Structures are given as structure tokens and as C-alpha cells.
Amino acid sequence: MHKDLPKVAAQLLSAEKILLTCHRGPDGDSVGSLVALASLLREHQKKVVLYNPDLVPRHLKWLPHAKTFVQQLKKKARFDLTIVVDCGDANLLGNAFPEPEVTGTLLVLDHHGSGRPFGDVFVSDPAVSAVGVMVAQLAELMEWPISKDAGQGIYVSIVSDTGGFRYSNTNAEVLRVAAKLVEESGVDPAAMSERMSTDSSPGRYRLLSKILASMEVAVSGKVAFITITPQLLKECGASWDDTDGLINYARSLRGVECGVLICPSKYGGTRVSMRTRGENFDAGKICYEFGGGGHKGAAGCTLPGSMEEARVTIEERLAAVLAK
């Protein structure tokens, strides 16, 4: 357990009005850990607001409290405490992030190996597999039992960031936390898996067939590129929600050690997502060089310019890494 986590627990116990948020473009780890925190805090009569300018992904809207997220804060909103989860860089919060007079004390819970610390208290623990593990640790510190609602959020956080316990960050601690959720919180792994993986649209499968057909292998067969454009989504009758997880198909190709997904960023420029395996490529380190970050096996960044320019830049950098 991180040495500064008791400070966060003390702040949670003393605060009454709490804002919970994460990076823009929330994912399984961030949404799962946020709804888990919201469950725990609301069960102990705290006034909680879940906030993000971007919508919760469609495949996670079934989670408890997920429908209570707001995309804009009230003008007179004021909080004793704000907790940001799964974010190692303030730039990832976007320009709409509220000012200090709104947030109150700003605490950050993160687990990325690369980052740019911010806030009043920045707690980053790369040893944990997901922020959900840190939420479970906080519950233990505060002696709060983990309800089924909170447990489902933690479980989604864990499953999302360990790839269903398949990634190299799966360790004994995260397995113990998951087992405790099943034993004591009533979490049903089979039911959770069903909710998380069986809501695909026809457009997603049309999109999948297109990107698999057009996937390009480069850098001596070690890297596979997937490119998705708005035009391709329209052609397939798909949405950006339907792209979730598709990068893993590139990473799973025989001989490939790094899968790269390139698409337009909704905030301008080109979004690059990276998934790696093996020892040659550290996705977090590479993306950090371009203003992004993440983990060794999963990271992302946004590059200025066109998708074609981003493809060249990333391919050249990966080739240079492999040549060392």
C-alpha cells in the first residue's frame, strides 16, 4: 500500500462535498474506480458528484451510478475535495477542468509508470494493476465494507486494466482483491463478463472485418498498425464506442510485439494508442516522449498533424527502439 494513501483516506473521511472525476475519454479502469468510490462514499452519507465532459462508454453504462455522471458542473458548485483517478498528467483533464476555488483540495490516484504529478496530493503506485485496487485499499483503511455496487466497479476496473487477468501486470495482489470481491461482496465473475463482452453492435463487427483486412505489419514484422477514420465508421454503421478493444487484435498477431491504433483525436491532431508485449517496446515510455503516457503494455498520446504524419513518426520511433 502506498505510504500516502492514509492521507487520502483521512481527507475522504473529513470531507462532505466531493467531486469525482478522471481523464477525458473515460475507460474501464477510470469509470470502474469512480463508481466504486461513489458507491462507498454515498453509502456513508457523503455528497458526491461524478463528472466528466465526455460520456461514459456504452458498454459501461450498466454499472451502478454510471448514469449519474454529469458533463457540466453547476455554476455555483463548490467542493471540499476533488479526487482525480487514473490520470498522471493534468493536460489529460482538458480545458474544462474546474478551477481550484471549485475543486477544493485536489487529490490524484494514479498507477501509471510515467506521469507529470499535479494536485495537492499525488498518489501514484505503479505496483498496483488498476486504480480499483487502490479503492479497495482505501475501503480497508477506512474500515468500510465493500458493497456489491462498489465491488462491481472495482472488478470492472481490475478486469479492464489486466485484460481479463491476461496481461503481465496481473499479480498476486490483484487476484486476492478479485477473490475477496467474489467471496465477500457478491460479485459474480460470469455475470460481469457477460455484461462487459456481449453487447457488440453489428457495426462493430463490420468495422472489425474492415480493419483486419487493412491491418499493416511493419518494423521487421514486430509492429502492426490499425487505422480508423470517421469515414470508415460511417461506412460500417459504427460509432467510436465500437472501437474499444480493437487494438488488441493487432497486438495478438503472430510475431507482433506492438499493436498501434491511429485515429483522429476529437480534440485536434491524431490519437495514437499502443499495446505491447515482450521486452522490446515500453509503450508508456514511448508515448511519454510525445506528451502522453501509460503503462509498459498499454499507453497513448496525441500528435499534431495528420494521421499519415503520425503513422510515419511512430513507425520511425519504434524502428529506432528496435534497432538499439
PyMOL commands that set and color helices and strands:
alter all, ss='L'
color gray80, all
select helices_A, chain A and resi 5-14+28-43+58-60+66-68+90-93+100-103+131-141+148-162+172-184+189-197+202-214+230-236+240-243+247-251+283-289+307-323
alter helices_A, ss='H'
color red, helices_A
select strands_A, chain A and resi 17-22+47-50+81-85+105-110+121-124+216-218+223-227+258-264+270-276+293-294+298-303
alter strands_A, ss='S'
color yellow, strands_A
deselect
rebuild
show_as cartoon
